[in-house]
Amino acid sequence: MVRKRVEYGLLLFAVTLLHIFLVDYLSFFVFAFFLALPAVSLLITIFAGCGVTAVLEIKSASVQKKEALAFRLKVKNSSFMACRVSVKLVIRNELLQEEQTETLFITAGRTGQTVEQVLSSQYCGKLDCCLTELRIYDYLGLFPFRPKTDQRQSRAVFVLPSLYPLTNIDRGSKVLQDAESDVFSPSKAGDDPSELFDIREYRNGDRLSRIHWKLSDRHDRLMVKDFGLPISTAVLLLFDLNGGSKELDGLLDTIHSVSCFLLENQIVHEMEWYDSLHGCFVHTRIAEQGDLNMALNAVLSAGRPQLQPLALTNCSGVYGYDRYSEVIYLCSRIAQDNIALLGERMAGSRIRILLVKEPGSPQEIDSSLAAALGVNLTVIDPQTIGQSLGVLAL
């Protein structure tokens, strides 16, 4: 806009000199024309821009990291005259507190114009795509103004953590051995006769000991009892978001992968973290994939990077931490005092720390010192997280 004003000023100065040195009707009309041109252009643009509207559309509510995300910006003008429009789009990652801004210039006509852009994120998080500003320019580009109606719009897209298989864990894992529980699977049958899961018709291969003879006699066909499948609730995933961008991203990948592994093995577990945005603890039970998705969405939406291990230092034990056989603490920064505090708060539980750290960053504590404090420490490299989790043994 500044360049356009300078160009117009130079042109008007030249026309003024022409009129001064060449005094006739033609030079006067040229001078008058260029002098009145900005006012005419502004009046026409005000009339044409009164009906300008912009709509932001995003096809997907969630994408994977580095996956192309297409968004569409539709600008339409209800008047019969076109005008030039600039749209400011701000894309903010709420988890990392990072944002980027794009300005698009579009010609808005009566038939409308659609602009499609593609973006991607290499880190997980909640992307808040916000149309923050709509400006209309006159034909000369001298005067911008905003329409009276509020054009601010926002669309949210979740960039989900990656999932890596934990391939080095066998049935001898201590986590998998802690399967005794009074909680039973709502979707799968098992062998615990203390809980009745379902009664169904007999199928080839069913055990004769499970035939329900009274119901079979009543329905005049063989009916079989399915028993319940006990699932463990003895695992707690406690985590702090105290790291840089790469470390936070690797931390969420690790949480996602470990939680999915537990669900695949019918281990109902619990998650806890400190919501620094609202200043409170979040504690949730993960019994199925839907619970995990909701928990991840909450972390991506309300999670904020922090310098201190707030979840660890502020945990008060109101949820009865002593009932967990396994506590897995995930973080990117931890000191010796924090490990001692973790052992004190979680006394009676097996404690494992998954420390997601970039190579070369200061190491505050090593594995041998953690083992001396009764804690199993595993360092995970966020740059090779697939290999790190592939050899992880719980």
N, C-alpha and C positions, 0 to 999 in steps of 0.2 A: 504493500500500500504506500509506503514512503517513496519507493521508486516511482510509482505512478504519479504521485503528487509532484515530485521533482520534474518528471518529464512534462507534466501539464504546465508547471510554472515556467519552464524554459520555453515551451511552445507559446504560451501567452505573452512572455517577454518579447519573443521574436515578432509576434503579430503586432504588439504595441509599437515596437520600433518601426515596423512597416507602415503603420498608420501615421506615425510622427513624420517620417521622411517622405511618405507618399500620400499626401492629403488628397483623397478623392472618395467618391461614394463606395467603390469596391473595397478599398482598405478599411473603410468605416464598417461596412457590413461584415467583413471578415472578422474585424475586431469585436464587434457586437456579438457575432455568432459564437466565437470562442469564449467570450465573457459569460454568456448566458448558458453555454452548454452544460456546465456542472449542475446548475439548478434544475435544468430540464431532465438531465440524467437521473438526478436524485428523486425528483417527483415521480418519474416513470417507475423507478425501482421500488419506491415505497408502495405504489399502487400494485405492482406486480408481486412484491414480497409478502403482502398481507396473508396470502393463502398458502405459504410454503410450510410443508410438514415433512418431518423426517422420521423414519421407522428403522430401528435396529433389530435384525433377526439373526439368531444363531441356531443352527440345525441340531446340534448335539448338546445335551446337558452335562456330559462327561466324556473325557477322552483320555488316552494313555499319554505318557510323556513322549515328546517329540512327534506325536501324531498330528497331522495337519488338521487345524480347526478352521472351518470356513464360516465367515459371517457376512451378512448381506446388509447393505445400507440403502434404503429406498427413500428418495427425495422426490416429492411431488408438489406441483404448483397449481392451485385451483384457478388462477387467473389465466387469461389468454396470452400473456406475455412472459417470456422466459427471463430468468435472472441468474446471476452467479452467486453460488453459495459455498461457504466453507464450513466444514463439520469437524469438531475436535473430539477425538475418541481417546479415552484414557483406559488403559488396561493395567489393573493392579493385582498383584499376587498377595492375597491377604495373609497367607502363612509367612512369607518371607518379607512382607512389607516393602516390596519393590514394585515400581510402576514404570510404564513407558507410554508415551503420548504420540499419537499420529493425527495429522491434519489432512483432510481430504477436500479437494476443490471440485465442485460439481456444478454443472449447468442444469438448473431446475426448470423444466418445461411442463406444459399441461399434461402430456402423456407420462411424465415422470421419468426418472433415470435411476437405474440400479447399479451400484458398485459392489463388487465382491472382492473381499480380501481374505488372505489365508495367513494364519499365524500358528505358532507352535511354542510349547514351553518345554525346556529341558529339565525343569524341576516340578515336582508335584505341588499342589496347593489349590486354593480356590481363586480363580480368575474372575475379577469383577470388571466386566466390560461396560464402560459407562460413556454414553453420549452426553458430554458436559456442556457443549457450546455450539450454537448454530448462528452463523452470521451471514448476512446478505449484503452483497456489494453492488454498487451501481455499475453501469456499463463501462464507465471510465476507471473504475477501481479506486475512486477517491474517498468515498464515504461508506464505511461499514455500519450496519445497525442490526439489532436483534429483533426478531418478531415478538409480538406481545405475549403470545402463548408460550408456556414453558415446554421446551422440547427435550428436557433432561430425561434420559432413559437409562436403565441399567439391566444387564443380563449377566447371570452367574454361570460359570462353567467350572466343573471340578476336573482337575488334572490328577488322576489316580496314581497311587504308588505302584511300583512294579512288583511282580510276584516271582520269587525265586524258590525252586524246590529245595527242601532240606533232605538231601539224599543219603546222608551218612548216619541216619538214625534208625536203629533196628528195634525189634520188640523187647530187647533187653534194656531199653532206655528207662531210667528211673521215673521220668515223667509219665511214660506209658504204663508203668507198673502200678502207679497210684490210681487205680481205676475203681476202688471200692467207694461207693457213694450211695446215698438214698435218693439220688436224682436219676431219672431214667429217660432214655431217648424218646422223643415224641414221634419219631419217624421210622425207627428200626427196631426189629425184634431181637431178643437175646436169649440167654439161658438162665436168667435169675427167676426161680419159681416163686419168689416172694412178691413179684409184681406181674399182674396179668396185662399183656399188651393188646391181644386181640383174640377173637374166636372166629375161625373160618372153616371152610370145607376141607376135607382130607385131600392131600395130594400125594402122589407116589414118592416114596422116600421119607415121609413123615414118620416119626417114632410112634410106636403103638402106645407108649407110656403117656403120650400127650393127648390121647383121644379123650374127649369129654363125653362119657358114656350116657349121662342123663340127657344132655342136649341132643346127642345122636339119636337116642330112642324117641325123643319128642319130635324131631324133625324128619325122622325116618331116613337119615343119611349120616355118614360119619362126619363129626365136627372135631376140630383139633384146636388145642390151646397154644397160643404163642406167648412166651414169657417176655419179661422186660429186659432191656439192655441197660445196665448201670453205666453212667457216664460221670467222669471225674469233674469236680469243681474245686480242685485243690491247687490250681495254678493261678497266680496273679501276675499280670503284665503291668509293671509300674514304669513310667517313663517321664523324662524331662526333655523339653525342646531347647536345650542349651548348646547350640552350635551354630556354625556358619551355614551358608546355603547348601553346599555339597553334603555337609554332615547331616543337616536336617533332612535332606532328601533321602540319604542312605538310612537314616534312622526310621523314617516312615516306611521305606521298603522293607526293613528288617521286621518292624512291628507287623506289617501286613503278612509277610511270609511266615513268621512264627505262629501268628494267630490262625492262618489258614491251615498250617500243619496240624495244630491242635484240633481244629474242627474236623479235618479229614479223619482223625483218629478218635472221633466222638468224645473229645475232652472239652466239656463246657468250662470256660475259664472267665476270668474277670479282668477288666482294664481299669486303670486309674491314672489320671494325670491332673495337673494343676492348670486351670483355665485362667491365665494371666489377664485376659481381656475383661472377664467379669469378676476376677478375684475370688474364685471358688474352686473346690475340688469337683471333678467329674468321675463318677464311679459307675460302671456299667457291666452288665453280664452278657457274655458272648456265647450264645447257644446255637446260633445258625448264621448263615452267610448274611442274611438281612441285618442282624444285630451288628456284625462287623462293618457292613457298609455304612450304617447309621453312625457308628462310632468314628469311622474315618472321616465322614463328612463333617462331623462336629469338630474334630481336630483341625481339619483343613480350613474350616470357617472361623473358628474362635481361637485357634492356637496362635501364639506369638513367640518369636525367638526371645530367649531370656538368658541372662548371664549367670544366674544362680540355679542350683538344683532345687527348685521350689517344691516340687512334688515329694522329694525325699526329705527335705528339712522341715516341711510343714505337715507331713503325715502324722496324724494323731492317734491312729489305732482305733478309731470309732467303728470301723467295719470289722474289727476282730482279726487282725493280721496273723495272730497265732494259729488260726485254723488252716492256713495254707501250708501244704507240704513243699511247694516249689514257688519261689518268688524270683521272677526274671526282671531285672532292672535294666532299662535301656537309656543311654544318655551319650553325650559327646564330651562332657567335662565331668571329672570326679577327682576328689582329693582323698587322702588317707582318712581324714576325720569323717568324711561322708561315708566311707565304707564301714568304719566303726559304728557310726550311727545306724546304718542299714542293718548291721548285724544285731545291734541292740533292739531296734524296733521289730525286727522279724525273727526274734529268737525262736528256735525250734523248727525253722524252715530251712530247706536247702536254698542257698542264695547264689544266683548266677547274675553276673553283670555282663551285658553286651555293650561294649564301648565302641562307638562308631567315630573314628578319628582319621583325618587325612594324614598321609605319610609325611614325616618331617615336622609335624606339629609337636609342641612340648608334651612330653609324657609325664603326667603327675604321679603315676603309680605304676608299678609293673606287676606281672602275674604272680611272681613268687611272693611279693609282699602281700598281695591280696589273698593268696592261699594261706599265708601265715595268720591272717585274720579270719580264716574260715570261709572265704568267698572265692568262687570260681570266676575268673576274669577272662573274657575273650575279646580281643581287639579285632574290629571289622574295618577293612579298608573300603571307604565309599566308592573309590575308583574301580575296584574289582569286587564289587559286592556279591556278584553271582558266584565267584570262586570261593569267597569267604563264607558265604552261607551254605555252599555246596558241601563243605567239609565240617560244618558245625555239628557238634554232638551234644544233645541236651541230656 
